[in-house]
Amino acid sequence: MRVYEQHRTTVEKLLYSVDVPWDGKEYVVDIYRHPAKKARCSHSAATVLGPGDTIISDGRSPEEVLNRQQTILPLALLSRSLL
């Protein structure tokens, strides 16, 4: 179990996980469904980069949040490499 999953509420359901390659490494993107939330934010994607460092994208469908996460992830990784 990933650290991030321990902090998720029990209402959220993990649908699947995808390995996303970038710059020679693999990053796990977990896709969740939130049945209690409004339709426009009923899904989320989360990638744990380290303790206390999680990238989250919200959206209407699993495909939408995965696409957003794949777009945002390289930017997040590049910004962290500048620190």
LOBAZA-719439 format. One record per atom (N, C-alpha, C): y, z, x; residue number from 1; atom name. Coordinates in nm, 3 decimals. Layout:
N
<r c2="Y" c3="Z" c1="X" i="NUM" at="CA"/>
...
END
This chain:
83
<r c2="-0.117" c3="0.000" c1="0.084" i="1" at="N"/>
<r c2="0.000" c3="0.000" c1="0.000" i="1" at="CA"/>
<r c2="0.124" c3="0.000" c1="0.088" i="1" at="C"/>
<r c2="0.218" c3="-0.087" c1="0.058" i="2" at="N"/>
<r c2="0.342" c3="-0.093" c1="0.133" i="2" at="CA"/>
<r c2="0.433" c3="0.022" c1="0.092" i="2" at="C"/>
<r c2="0.521" c3="0.061" c1="0.182" i="3" at="N"/>
<r c2="0.615" c3="0.170" c1="0.155" i="3" at="CA"/>
<r c2="0.696" c3="0.141" c1="0.029" i="3" at="C"/>
<r c2="0.741" c3="0.018" c1="0.014" i="4" at="N"/>
<r c2="0.825" c3="-0.020" c1="-0.100" i="4" at="CA"/>
<r c2="0.754" c3="0.005" c1="-0.232" i="4" at="C"/>
<r c2="0.624" c3="-0.026" c1="-0.239" i="5" at="N"/>
<r c2="0.549" c3="-0.010" c1="-0.362" i="5" at="CA"/>
<r c2="0.543" c3="0.134" c1="-0.407" i="5" at="C"/>
<r c2="0.553" c3="0.228" c1="-0.315" i="6" at="N"/>
<r c2="0.549" c3="0.368" c1="-0.352" i="6" at="CA"/>
<r c2="0.672" c3="0.409" c1="-0.430" i="6" at="C"/>
<r c2="0.781" c3="0.334" c1="-0.417" i="7" at="N"/>
<r c2="0.906" c3="0.368" c1="-0.483" i="7" at="CA"/>
<r c2="0.925" c3="0.290" c1="-0.613" i="7" at="C"/>
<r c2="0.839" c3="0.198" c1="-0.645" i="8" at="N"/>
<r c2="0.851" c3="0.119" c1="-0.767" i="8" at="CA"/>
<r c2="0.810" c3="0.203" c1="-0.886" i="8" at="C"/>
<r c2="0.870" c3="0.177" c1="-1.001" i="9" at="N"/>
<r c2="0.832" c3="0.251" c1="-1.121" i="9" at="CA"/>
<r c2="0.698" c3="0.201" c1="-1.171" i="9" at="C"/>
<r c2="0.631" c3="0.282" c1="-1.252" i="10" at="N"/>
<r c2="0.499" c3="0.245" c1="-1.302" i="10" at="CA"/>
<r c2="0.506" c3="0.135" c1="-1.407" i="10" at="C"/>
<r c2="0.626" c3="0.106" c1="-1.460" i="11" at="N"/>
<r c2="0.642" c3="0.002" c1="-1.561" i="11" at="CA"/>
<r c2="0.630" c3="-0.137" c1="-1.498" i="11" at="C"/>
<r c2="0.667" c3="-0.151" c1="-1.373" i="12" at="N"/>
<r c2="0.663" c3="-0.280" c1="-1.304" i="12" at="CA"/>
<r c2="0.520" c3="-0.314" c1="-1.266" i="12" at="C"/>
<r c2="0.487" c3="-0.441" c1="-1.278" i="13" at="N"/>
<r c2="0.352" c3="-0.486" c1="-1.245" i="13" at="CA"/>
<r c2="0.358" c3="-0.588" c1="-1.133" i="13" at="C"/>
<r c2="0.281" c3="-0.561" c1="-1.026" i="14" at="N"/>
<r c2="0.270" c3="-0.657" c1="-0.917" i="14" at="CA"/>
<r c2="0.188" c3="-0.776" c1="-0.965" i="14" at="C"/>
<r c2="0.248" c3="-0.894" c1="-0.965" i="15" at="N"/>
<r c2="0.177" c3="-1.015" c1="-1.009" i="15" at="CA"/>
<r c2="0.098" c3="-1.077" c1="-0.894" i="15" at="C"/>
<r c2="0.164" c3="-1.095" c1="-0.780" i="16" at="N"/>
<r c2="0.096" c3="-1.152" c1="-0.663" i="16" at="CA"/>
<r c2="0.184" c3="-1.135" c1="-0.540" i="16" at="C"/>
<r c2="0.127" c3="-1.162" c1="-0.425" i="17" at="N"/>
<r c2="0.199" c3="-1.158" c1="-0.298" i="17" at="CA"/>
<r c2="0.183" c3="-1.291" c1="-0.228" i="17" at="C"/>
<r c2="0.287" c3="-1.332" c1="-0.156" i="18" at="N"/>
<r c2="0.287" c3="-1.459" c1="-0.085" i="18" at="CA"/>
<r c2="0.333" c3="-1.432" c1="0.058" i="18" at="C"/>
<r c2="0.265" c3="-1.493" c1="0.155" i="19" at="N"/>
<r c2="0.310" c3="-1.486" c1="0.293" i="19" at="CA"/>
<r c2="0.406" c3="-1.602" c1="0.318" i="19" at="C"/>
<r c2="0.526" c3="-1.569" c1="0.365" i="20" at="N"/>
<r c2="0.627" c3="-1.670" c1="0.391" i="20" at="CA"/>
<r c2="0.650" c3="-1.677" c1="0.542" i="20" at="C"/>
<r c2="0.619" c3="-1.792" c1="0.604" i="21" at="N"/>
<r c2="0.641" c3="-1.804" c1="0.749" i="21" at="CA"/>
<r c2="0.787" c3="-1.832" c1="0.780" i="21" at="C"/>
<r c2="0.835" c3="-1.770" c1="0.887" i="22" at="N"/>
<r c2="0.968" c3="-1.800" c1="0.937" i="22" at="CA"/>
<r c2="0.979" c3="-1.759" c1="1.082" i="22" at="C"/>
<r c2="1.021" c3="-1.848" c1="1.167" i="23" at="N"/>
<r c2="1.043" c3="-1.824" c1="1.309" i="23" at="CA"/>
<r c2="0.920" c3="-1.765" c1="1.377" i="23" at="C"/>
<r c2="0.803" c3="-1.819" c1="1.345" i="24" at="N"/>
<r c2="0.679" c3="-1.776" c1="1.410" i="24" at="CA"/>
<r c2="0.617" c3="-1.649" c1="1.356" i="24" at="C"/>
<r c2="0.675" c3="-1.591" c1="1.250" i="25" at="N"/>
<r c2="0.620" c3="-1.468" c1="1.189" i="25" at="CA"/>
<r c2="0.593" c3="-1.492" c1="1.042" i="25" at="C"/>
<r c2="0.511" c3="-1.405" c1="0.985" i="26" at="N"/>
<r c2="0.480" c3="-1.409" c1="0.842" i="26" at="CA"/>
<r c2="0.545" c3="-1.288" c1="0.775" i="26" at="C"/>
<r c2="0.612" c3="-1.311" c1="0.662" i="27" at="N"/>
<r c2="0.674" c3="-1.204" c1="0.585" i="27" at="CA"/>
<r c2="0.612" c3="-1.204" c1="0.446" i="27" at="C"/>
<r c2="0.574" c3="-1.087" c1="0.398" i="28" at="N"/>
<r c2="0.510" c3="-1.074" c1="0.267" i="28" at="CA"/>
<r c2="0.617" c3="-1.062" c1="0.159" i="28" at="C"/>
<r c2="0.607" c3="-1.148" c1="0.058" i="29" at="N"/>
<r c2="0.695" c3="-1.142" c1="-0.058" i="29" at="CA"/>
<r c2="0.608" c3="-1.099" c1="-0.176" i="29" at="C"/>
<r c2="0.640" c3="-0.983" c1="-0.233" i="30" at="N"/>
<r c2="0.570" c3="-0.933" c1="-0.351" i="30" at="CA"/>
<r c2="0.648" c3="-0.974" c1="-0.475" i="30" at="C"/>
<r c2="0.577" c3="-1.028" c1="-0.574" i="31" at="N"/>
<r c2="0.638" c3="-1.073" c1="-0.699" i="31" at="CA"/>
<r c2="0.598" c3="-0.976" c1="-0.810" i="31" at="C"/>
<r c2="0.700" c3="-0.920" c1="-0.879" i="32" at="N"/>
<r c2="0.678" c3="-0.820" c1="-0.984" i="32" at="CA"/>
<r c2="0.729" c3="-0.872" c1="-1.118" i="32" at="C"/>
<r c2="0.669" c3="-0.819" c1="-1.225" i="33" at="N"/>
<r c2="0.717" c3="-0.843" c1="-1.362" i="33" at="CA"/>
<r c2="0.764" c3="-0.710" c1="-1.417" i="33" at="C"/>
<r c2="0.878" c3="-0.712" c1="-1.487" i="34" at="N"/>
<r c2="0.938" c3="-0.592" c1="-1.546" i="34" at="CA"/>
<r c2="0.942" c3="-0.612" c1="-1.698" i="34" at="C"/>
<r c2="0.839" c3="-0.570" c1="-1.770" i="35" at="N"/>
<r c2="0.834" c3="-0.597" c1="-1.914" i="35" at="CA"/>
<r c2="0.945" c3="-0.529" c1="-1.993" i="35" at="C"/>
<r c2="1.003" c3="-0.422" c1="-1.943" i="36" at="N"/>
<r c2="1.105" c3="-0.349" c1="-2.019" i="36" at="CA"/>
<r c2="1.246" c3="-0.403" c1="-1.996" i="36" at="C"/>
<r c2="1.264" c3="-0.494" c1="-1.900" i="37" at="N"/>
<r c2="1.398" c3="-0.545" c1="-1.870" i="37" at="CA"/>
<r c2="1.430" c3="-0.669" c1="-1.952" i="37" at="C"/>
<r c2="1.560" c3="-0.703" c1="-1.957" i="38" at="N"/>
<r c2="1.605" c3="-0.822" c1="-2.027" i="38" at="CA"/>
<r c2="1.545" c3="-0.947" c1="-1.964" i="38" at="C"/>
<r c2="1.537" c3="-1.053" c1="-2.042" i="39" at="N"/>
<r c2="1.474" c3="-1.177" c1="-1.997" i="39" at="CA"/>
<r c2="1.536" c3="-1.234" c1="-1.869" i="39" at="C"/>
<r c2="1.668" c3="-1.220" c1="-1.851" i="40" at="N"/>
<r c2="1.731" c3="-1.280" c1="-1.734" i="40" at="CA"/>
<r c2="1.697" c3="-1.208" c1="-1.603" i="40" at="C"/>
<r c2="1.644" c3="-1.089" c1="-1.611" i="41" at="N"/>
<r c2="1.604" c3="-1.014" c1="-1.491" i="41" at="CA"/>
<r c2="1.465" c3="-0.953" c1="-1.509" i="41" at="C"/>
<r c2="1.376" c3="-1.028" c1="-1.570" i="42" at="N"/>
<r c2="1.243" c3="-0.974" c1="-1.602" i="42" at="CA"/>
<r c2="1.145" c3="-0.982" c1="-1.486" i="42" at="C"/>
<r c2="1.184" c3="-1.045" c1="-1.376" i="43" at="N"/>
<r c2="1.099" c3="-1.056" c1="-1.258" i="43" at="CA"/>
<r c2="1.178" c3="-1.023" c1="-1.132" i="43" at="C"/>
<r c2="1.107" c3="-0.980" c1="-1.029" i="44" at="N"/>
<r c2="1.174" c3="-0.957" c1="-0.900" i="44" at="CA"/>
<r c2="1.078" c3="-0.992" c1="-0.786" i="44" at="C"/>
<r c2="1.139" c3="-1.023" c1="-0.674" i="45" at="N"/>
<r c2="1.065" c3="-1.047" c1="-0.550" i="45" at="CA"/>
<r c2="1.117" c3="-0.946" c1="-0.448" i="45" at="C"/>
<r c2="1.026" c3="-0.889" c1="-0.370" i="46" at="N"/>
<r c2="1.065" c3="-0.790" c1="-0.271" i="46" at="CA"/>
<r c2="0.993" c3="-0.816" c1="-0.139" i="46" at="C"/>
<r c2="1.069" c3="-0.802" c1="-0.031" i="47" at="N"/>
<r c2="1.014" c3="-0.815" c1="0.104" i="47" at="CA"/>
<r c2="1.061" c3="-0.695" c1="0.184" i="47" at="C"/>
<r c2="0.965" c3="-0.618" c1="0.236" i="48" at="N"/>
<r c2="0.996" c3="-0.502" c1="0.318" i="48" at="CA"/>
<r c2="1.007" c3="-0.548" c1="0.463" i="48" at="C"/>
<r c2="1.124" c3="-0.529" c1="0.522" i="49" at="N"/>
<r c2="1.145" c3="-0.566" c1="0.662" i="49" at="CA"/>
<r c2="1.123" c3="-0.447" c1="0.754" i="49" at="C"/>
<r c2="1.140" c3="-0.328" c1="0.701" i="50" at="N"/>
<r c2="1.123" c3="-0.206" c1="0.778" i="50" at="CA"/>
<r c2="1.152" c3="-0.086" c1="0.691" i="50" at="C"/>
<r c2="1.138" c3="0.033" c1="0.744" i="51" at="N"/>
<r c2="1.168" c3="0.153" c1="0.665" i="51" at="CA"/>
<r c2="1.312" c3="0.151" c1="0.614" i="51" at="C"/>
<r c2="1.327" c3="0.160" c1="0.485" i="52" at="N"/>
<r c2="1.459" c3="0.159" c1="0.424" i="52" at="CA"/>
<r c2="1.529" c3="0.025" c1="0.426" i="52" at="C"/>
<r c2="1.457" c3="-0.082" c1="0.454" i="53" at="N"/>
<r c2="1.515" c3="-0.216" c1="0.462" i="53" at="CA"/>
<r c2="1.432" c3="-0.314" c1="0.380" i="53" at="C"/>
<r c2="1.472" c3="-0.333" c1="0.254" i="54" at="N"/>
<r c2="1.398" c3="-0.419" c1="0.162" i="54" at="CA"/>
<r c2="1.492" c3="-0.523" c1="0.103" i="54" at="C"/>
<r c2="1.450" c3="-0.649" c1="0.102" i="55" at="N"/>
<r c2="1.524" c3="-0.758" c1="0.041" i="55" at="CA"/>
<r c2="1.467" c3="-0.778" c1="-0.099" i="55" at="C"/>
<r c2="1.555" c3="-0.777" c1="-0.201" i="56" at="N"/>
<r c2="1.511" c3="-0.790" c1="-0.340" i="56" at="CA"/>
<r c2="1.589" c3="-0.901" c1="-0.408" i="56" at="C"/>
<r c2="1.519" c3="-0.985" c1="-0.485" i="57" at="N"/>
<r c2="1.580" c3="-1.089" c1="-0.567" i="57" at="CA"/>
<r c2="1.531" c3="-1.072" c1="-0.710" i="57" at="C"/>
<r c2="1.620" c3="-1.085" c1="-0.808" i="58" at="N"/>
<r c2="1.585" c3="-1.076" c1="-0.949" i="58" at="CA"/>
<r c2="1.602" c3="-1.211" c1="-1.015" i="58" at="C"/>
<r c2="1.526" c3="-1.233" c1="-1.125" i="59" at="N"/>
<r c2="1.538" c3="-1.358" c1="-1.198" i="59" at="CA"/>
<r c2="1.453" c3="-1.361" c1="-1.323" i="59" at="C"/>
<r c2="1.448" c3="-1.479" c1="-1.384" i="60" at="N"/>
<r c2="1.379" c3="-1.497" c1="-1.512" i="60" at="CA"/>
<r c2="1.228" c3="-1.524" c1="-1.501" i="60" at="C"/>
<r c2="1.184" c3="-1.578" c1="-1.387" i="61" at="N"/>
<r c2="1.043" c3="-1.616" c1="-1.375" i="61" at="CA"/>
<r c2="0.994" c3="-1.586" c1="-1.233" i="61" at="C"/>
<r c2="0.862" c3="-1.580" c1="-1.216" i="62" at="N"/>
<r c2="0.807" c3="-1.561" c1="-1.082" i="62" at="CA"/>
<r c2="0.849" c3="-1.672" c1="-0.987" i="62" at="C"/>
<r c2="0.852" c3="-1.795" c1="-1.036" i="63" at="N"/>
<r c2="0.889" c3="-1.909" c1="-0.953" i="63" at="CA"/>
<r c2="1.035" c3="-1.900" c1="-0.908" i="63" at="C"/>
<r c2="1.122" c3="-1.857" c1="-0.999" i="64" at="N"/>
<r c2="1.264" c3="-1.844" c1="-0.967" i="64" at="CA"/>
<r c2="1.287" c3="-1.738" c1="-0.859" i="64" at="C"/>
<r c2="1.225" c3="-1.622" c1="-0.875" i="65" at="N"/>
<r c2="1.249" c3="-1.515" c1="-0.776" i="65" at="CA"/>
<r c2="1.186" c3="-1.548" c1="-0.641" i="65" at="C"/>
<r c2="1.072" c3="-1.615" c1="-0.641" i="66" at="N"/>
<r c2="1.011" c3="-1.657" c1="-0.514" i="66" at="CA"/>
<r c2="1.101" c3="-1.757" c1="-0.443" i="66" at="C"/>
<r c2="1.154" c3="-1.854" c1="-0.517" i="67" at="N"/>
<r c2="1.244" c3="-1.953" c1="-0.459" i="67" at="CA"/>
<r c2="1.368" c3="-1.885" c1="-0.402" i="67" at="C"/>
<r c2="1.426" c3="-1.792" c1="-0.476" i="68" at="N"/>
<r c2="1.544" c3="-1.719" c1="-0.427" i="68" at="CA"/>
<r c2="1.510" c3="-1.641" c1="-0.300" i="68" at="C"/>
<r c2="1.396" c3="-1.575" c1="-0.302" i="69" at="N"/>
<r c2="1.358" c3="-1.493" c1="-0.187" i="69" at="CA"/>
<r c2="1.337" c3="-1.580" c1="-0.063" i="69" at="C"/>
<r c2="1.274" c3="-1.695" c1="-0.082" i="70" at="N"/>
<r c2="1.252" c3="-1.786" c1="0.031" i="70" at="CA"/>
<r c2="1.383" c3="-1.841" c1="0.085" i="70" at="C"/>
<r c2="1.485" c3="-1.851" c1="0.001" i="71" at="N"/>
<r c2="1.617" c3="-1.898" c1="0.044" i="71" at="CA"/>
<r c2="1.693" c3="-1.787" c1="0.115" i="71" at="C"/>
<r c2="1.685" c3="-1.666" c1="0.062" i="72" at="N"/>
<r c2="1.762" c3="-1.552" c1="0.116" i="72" at="CA"/>
<r c2="1.698" c3="-1.493" c1="0.241" i="72" at="C"/>
<r c2="1.568" c3="-1.495" c1="0.250" i="73" at="N"/>
<r c2="1.498" c3="-1.428" c1="0.360" i="73" at="CA"/>
<r c2="1.544" c3="-1.474" c1="0.498" i="73" at="C"/>
<r c2="1.554" c3="-1.603" c1="0.528" i="74" at="N"/>
<r c2="1.602" c3="-1.643" c1="0.661" i="74" at="CA"/>
<r c2="1.743" c3="-1.592" c1="0.690" i="74" at="C"/>
<r c2="1.830" c3="-1.592" c1="0.590" i="75" at="N"/>
<r c2="1.966" c3="-1.540" c1="0.609" i="75" at="CA"/>
<r c2="1.964" c3="-1.391" c1="0.640" i="75" at="C"/>
<r c2="1.880" c3="-1.317" c1="0.569" i="76" at="N"/>
<r c2="1.869" c3="-1.173" c1="0.592" i="76" at="CA"/>
<r c2="1.815" c3="-1.145" c1="0.732" i="76" at="C"/>
<r c2="1.716" c3="-1.221" c1="0.773" i="77" at="N"/>
<r c2="1.658" c3="-1.200" c1="0.906" i="77" at="CA"/>
<r c2="1.757" c3="-1.235" c1="1.016" i="77" at="C"/>
<r c2="1.830" c3="-1.343" c1="0.998" i="78" at="N"/>
<r c2="1.931" c3="-1.381" c1="1.097" i="78" at="CA"/>
<r c2="2.042" c3="-1.276" c1="1.106" i="78" at="C"/>
<r c2="2.085" c3="-1.224" c1="0.992" i="79" at="N"/>
<r c2="2.191" c3="-1.123" c1="0.995" i="79" at="CA"/>
<r c2="2.146" c3="-0.997" c1="1.067" i="79" at="C"/>
<r c2="2.021" c3="-0.960" c1="1.052" i="80" at="N"/>
<r c2="1.969" c3="-0.840" c1="1.119" i="80" at="CA"/>
<r c2="1.955" c3="-0.862" c1="1.270" i="80" at="C"/>
<r c2="1.930" c3="-0.985" c1="1.309" i="81" at="N"/>
<r c2="1.916" c3="-1.013" c1="1.453" i="81" at="CA"/>
<r c2="2.051" c3="-1.007" c1="1.525" i="81" at="C"/>
<r c2="2.161" c3="-1.016" c1="1.450" i="82" at="N"/>
<r c2="2.294" c3="-1.008" c1="1.508" i="82" at="CA"/>
<r c2="2.339" c3="-0.866" c1="1.534" i="82" at="C"/>
<r c2="2.273" c3="-0.771" c1="1.469" i="83" at="N"/>
<r c2="2.312" c3="-0.629" c1="1.485" i="83" at="CA"/>
<r c2="2.266" c3="-0.571" c1="1.616" i="83" at="C"/>
END
